[in-house]
């Protein structure tokens, strides 16, 4: 392989790597897996406690808490975020009380 062929091969590999990473929702693959799982179960009202425990080894509450931590760093669209919010309501903690989000106040 001559130097020009090698450079072209390297450039094609680099371009393929950039394109593959551009379509990802999150820079962390574990976080992307969590988002994909949540998105897959969202049309059914969210994953059950058992499914979450089997796949991620955490409670539903911890799963939802983690989901909203990584959503802020993701490239999810507003529509995706709205769908996830419907299935996995985000609650903020203040001291020992749980404060519902604005969308929960509007629903209730």
N, C-alpha and C positions, 0 to 999 in steps of 0.2 A: 504494500500500500504506500503510495507516495504521499508527501506532505499535504498536497492540495486535497486529496481524497480524505485524508485523516481529518483535516480541518472541516470539511463539509460534513463528515459523519458526526463530529463533535457538535457542530452547529445544529444539525437535525435533532440530535439527542437533547440538546439544551432547549430547543424550541418545543419539543414534545413534552419535556418536563415542565416548562413554564405553562404550557397550555393545560396540562393535567392539573396543575395546582391552581390555575386561575378559576376553574369551575368549582372548586371546593367551597363549602359553606364556612369552614372554619380552618385556621392554620393547624390546629391540633387534631390528629386523626381520631383520638378517643372522644373528643368533644363532637366531632362531626358524626361519629357513630351514634352518640347520644341524641343528637338533633334528628338524624335520620330515623331512629327508632321512635322518637316522640312524634315525628311527622307521620309515620306509617300508622300509628295508633290513634292519631287525632280524630279522624272521621268517626271513630267508634267511641268517642268520649274519653279517650286516653287509655293508656295501658293499665292493666290491673296491678295490684300490689304484688301478686305472685309473678307476673311476667317481668316486672322491674327487678324483683329480687333475684330471679333466675339469671337474667341477662347482665345485671350490673351489681348485684350484691348490696343493694341499698333499699331503704324504705321509700315509699312513694313521696313522702314529704321531702326527704333528702334529694331524691331524683328531681323533683320540681324546683327545689332550691338551686341545685347544680345547673339545671337547664337554663334558668333565668340568669345565672352568672355568665354562662357562655354565650347566650343569645346576644348580649351586649357587644361581644367581640366578633360576632359572626357577620356574614354578608347576607343574612336572610332578608327577604323582601318584607314590606309592611303587611302584605296579605298573608305570608307564612307566619309572621309573628302573631297576627290576629287569630289565625287558625289555632296556633299553639296556645294562645291565651284562653281560647274557649275551652280547650280540653284540659289544660294544666294552669288553672288560675294562680297567678303570682301574688303572694301575700308578703307584705313587708313586716318585719319585726320591729317593735319599739319597746324596749325593756322586756317585760314578760308577756305583753299582749300582742296579738296578731291583728294587724290593721289591714282590712281588705283594700284592694286596689280600686281605682276610680271605676273601672269597667264592672267590677263586682257590685259596687254601690248602685250603678245604673240598672243592673239586672235584678237586684233584690229590692 
